[in-house]
Amino acid sequence: MTTERGGAGYADQAKIKAFMGAFKAELKEGSRVTIQYDPEKKSTTALVGSSSASVAGVDLMKAVWSIWLGKIEQPKLGDQLIGRLK
């Protein structure tokens, strides 16, 4: 998982593998993917069809969010949103 914020990217291969476990089937047009963060449990969950994977840790959530928030015209917005979850 490469992110803008991590330089070389997010490197916890065990968490990446666990998270990607939700992506078992090929994604086809019309497939639904839901990624959500539970601040109480501090875990990120991916729901892909009938498959799901939950991974603990704010670090993974930040890496996943940086995929979308890393290259925006307001680069501090991502940090501000994430900072509210601490």
Backbone torsions as a table, in degrees:
resi	resn	phi	psi	omega
1	MET	NA	112.7	-179.8
2	THR	-96.8	133.0	179.0
3	THR	-128.3	155.5	177.0
4	GLU	-69.3	-35.8	-173.3
5	ARG	-76.3	-25.1	-173.2
6	GLY	-93.9	10.1	-177.1
7	GLY	66.0	-93.2	179.1
8	ALA	-75.1	-12.8	178.9
9	GLY	109.0	-180.0	-179.9
10	TYR	-79.5	129.6	-168.9
11	ALA	-115.4	2.5	-178.5
12	ASP	-77.7	91.0	-174.1
13	GLN	-62.7	-32.2	179.4
14	ALA	-65.9	-42.1	178.9
15	LYS	-69.8	-39.1	178.0
16	ILE	-62.2	-45.6	-179.8
17	LYS	-62.0	-43.1	179.1
18	ALA	-63.2	-44.9	-179.7
19	PHE	-63.3	-44.5	-178.3
20	MET	-70.4	-11.6	176.6
21	GLY	-59.6	-22.6	177.8
22	ALA	-72.7	-19.6	-176.3
23	PHE	-96.5	62.3	-176.0
24	LYS	-79.5	-39.6	-177.6
25	ALA	-98.5	160.0	176.3
26	GLU	-66.3	134.1	176.9
27	LEU	-79.4	128.1	179.2
28	LYS	-115.8	165.3	178.5
29	GLU	-54.4	132.7	-178.9
30	GLY	91.2	-5.9	177.6
31	SER	-66.2	147.1	179.3
32	ARG	-111.5	130.4	175.4
33	VAL	-123.0	127.2	176.9
34	THR	-120.4	127.7	176.1
35	ILE	-120.7	123.7	-178.5
36	GLN	-135.3	153.4	179.0
37	TYR	-116.7	132.3	177.0
38	ASP	-104.8	105.3	-176.3
39	PRO	-66.4	-26.6	178.8
40	GLU	-71.2	-41.7	179.3
41	LYS	-88.9	-13.1	-175.5
42	LYS	53.3	52.3	179.0
43	SER	-136.3	149.7	178.5
44	THR	-108.2	131.8	-179.1
45	THR	-120.6	134.6	173.3
46	ALA	-110.0	127.6	176.0
47	LEU	-114.8	118.9	-178.4
48	VAL	-131.3	102.6	-175.4
49	GLY	60.9	-122.9	179.3
50	SER	-96.5	3.2	179.0
51	SER	-99.0	148.9	175.5
52	SER	-148.9	159.0	175.5
53	ALA	-149.5	134.1	176.5
54	SER	-119.4	135.3	-178.6
55	VAL	-131.3	128.0	-180.0
56	ALA	-76.0	149.0	172.7
57	GLY	120.0	130.4	176.6
58	VAL	-66.3	-29.6	-177.8
59	ASP	-59.9	-42.0	178.7
60	LEU	-67.6	-41.7	178.8
61	MET	-57.8	-44.6	180.0
62	LYS	-63.1	-39.8	179.1
63	ALA	-65.3	-44.1	180.0
64	VAL	-64.8	-46.3	-179.1
65	TRP	-64.5	-34.0	-177.8
66	SER	-66.3	-17.7	176.0
67	ILE	-60.1	-40.8	-178.5
68	TRP	-94.8	-33.8	-174.4
69	LEU	-96.5	-3.2	-175.9
70	GLY	-74.1	-29.1	-175.7
71	LYS	-121.3	64.3	178.5
72	ILE	-120.5	163.2	-178.3
73	GLU	-69.5	-18.1	176.7
74	GLN	-112.3	77.8	-172.4
75	PRO	-60.2	-24.8	179.8
76	LYS	-81.0	-12.0	-178.9
77	LEU	-60.5	-44.0	178.9
78	GLY	-58.9	-45.8	179.1
79	ASP	-63.9	-37.9	179.6
80	GLN	-65.8	-42.7	178.9
81	LEU	-66.2	-44.4	179.7
82	ILE	-66.5	-38.6	180.0
83	GLY	-59.9	-27.8	179.3
84	ARG	-73.4	-14.8	-177.7
85	LEU	-89.3	-8.4	-176.4
86	LYS	-68.6	NA	NA
